[in-house]
Amino acid sequence: MSNTEDLLALTHVGEDPSKYMGSVTPPIFMNSLHVFDTVDDYFAVDIFKDQYYYGRASNPTVTILEKKLATLEHGERAVVFSAGMAACAAAILRICKTGSHIICIKESYGPVQHLLNDFLIEKMDISVTYVDGKKLSDFEEAIRPETDMIILESPTTLLFSVIDLEGVAKLAKAHGITTYIDNTYSTPIFQKPLDMGIDIVMHTLTKYIGGHSDLIGGVLISKDKELMEKIMVQRDWFGGVLGSMEAWLAIRGLRTLDVRMKQHYETTLKVTEYLEKHPKVKQVYYTGLKSHPQYELARKQQSGECGLFSIEIDGDAKTTAKFVDALKIFERGCSWGGFESLAIAYTYNWTKEQCDFLNVNQSIVRLHCGLEGANAQIADLEQALAQI
Ligand SMILES: *Cc1c(COP(=O)(O)O)cnc(C)c1O
């Protein structure tokens, strides 16, 4: 059962129909600027108090979304961006400087590693240590005097490893290091990292929060109000604000987030339990399964699971691709978190070096169970597995 506070955030928090002629849904404020009666009125604007002057700084529809997301994550303030990656980049640029050292888990989202490896290391002389992260000592051993940030994701979204969030937060605090987590997998419904001591939570809105595969967006949330106000100003300088149309779509997505997440969880448990017994499936990676090596830690930190998981096919890369190509309900595509089921032969074209980095082979398929129901999904997987 989700708590009342969460359910009210999804439905009503941040909204005031009396301000919009009783309209039950808020308007999409499609304006780039606001106008004023006097010069003094213009200069009196305080963007931190829901006052507006220019759309790059903020917009009333954007504020409604930010209030909901801050409430859901138990933060003081949320700041939304034009993409999850814009949010991630904003957090790194806020926390780090030239010469900073970052500890990042090896299984973090690929584009984050590109941002670090192919841009920040070179341009800002930032150094990065990648750690496995399943043991606290992995972090402890990597800490240096110049370590400013720890980048986490839990569960991770290819091999579904779980990080001890309270443990890492405590360790980081003792060393004055800022902790950041990509909480997209769990959504704020199933995991609240700020309550476990993590400093900054990031979500891509593109996945479950949007929920309908029709928008790109991201958000940062923290209990540190001052930090978030700095990030809000920084967003104004970089210009990566979320558009009001996208903000409105995310508000609409939130209305059903709780019921959708429960359905994804229930369905995906059935599907993964089926796959676990299939002779052509070597391994299922899903933290909802009792067979997952970190099942207990997942249960301690997460109150539920989403629709994303991976399997290892008992066969080579070509056989794996044949299975994926034979799927009908599961369409081939790289996102997740929407209404639709998806599959991708994730490691199909990986080099040996890429495979060795995560200790995997080329037979990993990542699947997302959408809302078509477990019967249709299992039947589809069964017919595709029968073809290899
Ligand atoms: C998709 C994704 C992102 C990036 O989000 P965008 O909105 O596409 O920038 C970040 N983290 C995870 C885990 C993702 O799956």
The ligand as an SDF file (V2000), in Angstrom:
LIG
                    3D

 15 15  0  0  0  0  0  0  0  0999 V2000
   16.9530    6.5470  -19.9660 C   0  0  0  0  0  0  0  0  0  0  0  0
   17.7920    6.6130  -18.7740 C   0  0  0  0  0  0  0  0  0  0  0  0
   18.4540    7.7890  -18.4190 C   0  0  0  0  0  0  0  0  0  0  0  0
   18.4910    9.0140  -19.3110 C   0  0  0  0  0  0  0  0  0  0  0  0
   17.3100    9.6960  -19.4020 O   0  0  0  0  0  0  0  0  0  0  0  0
   17.0310   10.7240  -20.6110 P   0  0  0  0  0  0  0  0  0  0  0  0
   15.7740   11.3830  -20.2060 O   0  0  0  0  0  0  0  0  0  0  0  0
   16.9080    9.8950  -21.8550 O   0  0  0  0  0  0  0  0  0  0  0  0
   18.1890   11.6490  -20.6940 O   0  0  0  0  0  0  0  0  0  0  0  0
   19.1530    7.8030  -17.2400 C   0  0  0  0  0  0  0  0  0  0  0  0
   19.2090    6.7270  -16.4310 N   0  0  0  0  0  0  0  0  0  0  0  0
   18.5950    5.5790  -16.7370 C   0  0  0  0  0  0  0  0  0  0  0  0
   18.6990    4.4370  -15.7970 C   0  0  0  0  0  0  0  0  0  0  0  0
   17.8830    5.4680  -17.9160 C   0  0  0  0  0  0  0  0  0  0  0  0
   17.3100    4.3130  -18.2410 O   0  0  0  0  0  0  0  0  0  0  0  0
  1  2  1  0
  2  3  1  0
  2 14  2  0
  3  4  1  0
  3 10  2  0
  4  5  1  0
  5  6  1  0
  6  7  2  0
  6  8  1  0
  6  9  1  0
 10 11  1  0
 11 12  2  0
 12 13  1  0
 12 14  1  0
 14 15  1  0
M  END
$$$$
